[in-house]
Amino acid sequence: MVRPATASDVPALLALWEVAAENDARPADSAAKVELLLARDPEACILAEQDGRVVASLISGWDGWRAHLYRLAVHPDVRRQGVGRLLIAHAEERFRALGAGRIDAMVLEGNDLGQTIWRAAGYVAQPEWRRWVKPLG
């Protein structure tokens, strides 16, 4: 089952990200930050459940102009079963309905497994782009 995450899912999301997400060079996750995301855009974080357990998540950020996908995480126990593709398809449909014309997906350069799923879903790397970041505090 695919559905938007709610505030009650935050502990399960944080636990999933601990075992399933690439966390290199990323600030530590916090319940408060995830809750802020969900309050701002209740449909931004989608998750997949199996037998009542959160097994995958994807954040689909939309700012009214650009569509961004990030934080795709699939529990190791359910990888290669189509769960990630299901979340990607759900997010793409959300963006189509919102009027997006293009989607970008953020994937760490060293995340070969992640790159495989994005490539299989029709995404291509743009070597001319680099992401620049600045921590705010």
VOVOTOR-651013 format. One record per residue: x, y, z of N, C-alpha, C in turn; residue in one letter. Coordinates in steps of 0.2 Angstrom, whole numbers, plus 5000, padded with zeros to 4 digits. Example, Ala and Ser with C-alpha at 12.3 -4.5 7.8 and 13.67 -1.06 7.14 Angstrom:
2
506649725039506249785039506649845039A 506449895035506849955036506450005039S 
***
This chain:
137
500449945000500050005000500450065000M 500350114996500750174995500250234998V 500550275002500150335005500550385007R 500350445008500750495011500850485019P 501450505021501650495028501250545032A 501150525038500850575043501350575049T 501250625053501650635059501750575063A 501250535063501250465067501750415064S 501950435058502450385054503150405055D 503250465058503950495059504450445062V 504250415068504750365071504950305066P 504450285063504550225058504950245052A 504850315050505250335044505950345047L 506150375052506750385055507150315056L 506750265058507050195059507250165052A 506750175047506950155040507550185037L 507550255038508150285035508850265039W 508750245045509350215048509650155045E 509250115042509450045039509450045032V 509150095029509050095021509250155017A 509450205020509550265017510350275017A 510550305011511250335011511350395015E 511750405020511750465024512450495024N 512850485019513450515018513350595017D 513750635021513750705020513050735021A 512650705025511950735026511950755034R 511550805035511450825042511050765045P 511150765052510750705055509950725055A 509550665054508850675053508550685060D 508050725060507650735067506950735066S 506550705071505850705070505550775069A 505850825072505550895071505650915064A 506150905061506250925054505750885049K 505650815050505250785046504450805048V 504350815054503650845055503550915052E 504050955052504051015048503851005041L 504250965038504050945031503350925030L 503150875034502450855033501950905035L 502050955039501551005040501551055034A 502151065031502151115026501851085019R 501951025018501650985012501450915014D 500850905016500650835019500750785014P 500850795007500850745003501650735000E 502050775003502750775000503150705002A 503050675007503350615009502850555008C 503050515003502550455002502950395005I 502550345007502850285010502450225007L 502850165008502550105006502550065012A 501950025013501849985019501749915016E 502049865020501849795019501749765026Q 501149735026500949705033500949755039D 500749815037500749865042501449895044G 501949875041502649905042502849945036R 503150005038503450055033504050015030V 504050005024504649975021504950015016V 504750075014505050115009504750185010A 505150235007504950305007505250345002S 504950395000505150444995504950514996L 505350564996505150634997505050664990I 504450694989504350724982504150794983S 504650834983504650904985504450944978G 503950984979503651034974503651104977W 503951144973503951214976503451264971D 503151234967502651264962502951284956G 503651264955504051274949504451214947W 504751184952505151124951504951074955R 505151014952504950944956505550914957A 505650894964506250864966506050794970H 506450744968506350684972507050664976L 506950644982507550634986507350584992Y 507750564995507650515001507350454999R 507450424993507150354991507550304996L 507150275000507450225004506950165004A 507250105003506950045003507249995007V 506849965012507149925017507549865013H 508149845016508449795012508049725012P 507549715016507149655016506749645010D 506549705007506049715001506349744995V 507049744995507349774988507249724983R 507149754977507149714970506449684970R 505949714973505249684973504749734969Q 505049794967504649844964504349894968G 504549894974504249944979504550014978V 505150024976505450084974505150114968G 505050074963504750094957504050114958R 503650084962503050104964502950174967L 503450184972503450254974503650304969L 504150294965504350334960503750354955I 503350304953502850314949502250354952A 502150344959501650384962501850454963H 502550464964502750534964502750564957A 502850534952502850564945502150584944E 501650544946500950554945500750614949E 500950624955500850684959501050744955R 501650744953501950804949501650814943F 501350764939501050774933500350814935R 500050794940499450824942499550894945A 500150914947500250984949500551024944L 500650994938500851034932501551034931G 501950994934502750994933502850974926A 503350994923503650974917504250934917G 504650934922505250904923505350884930R 505650824931505850804938506550794939I 506850814944507550794946507550744952D 508050704952508150654958508850664960A 508850674967509550684970509750614972M 510350594970510650534971511450544972V 511650514978512350524979512750484974L 513350514972513750494967514050424968E 514150404974514350334976513850284977G 513250304977512650264978512450224972N 512850174970512750134964512050094964D 511850074970511150044970510650094969L 510650154971510150204970510150224963G 510750234960510850254953510550204948Q 510550134950510250084946509450094946T 509150104951508450114951508250174947I 508550234948508450294944508550284937W 509050254935509150234928508650194925R 508450144929507950094926507250134926A 507150184930506550224929506550274924A 507050274920507150324915507450394916G 507750394922508150454924508850454921Y 509150514919509850514917510250564921V 510850544922511350594926511450654922A 511550714925511750774921512450794924Q 512950774921513650784923513750864923P 513450904920513550974920513351014926E 512950974930512651004936513050984943W 513051024947513351004954512851044959R 512751004964512351034970512851074975R 512651134977513051174981512551174988W 512951174993512551175000512851215005V 512451245009512751285015512251265021K 512551245026512151225032511951295035P 511351295038511151355041511151355049L 511451305052511551305059511651245062G 
***
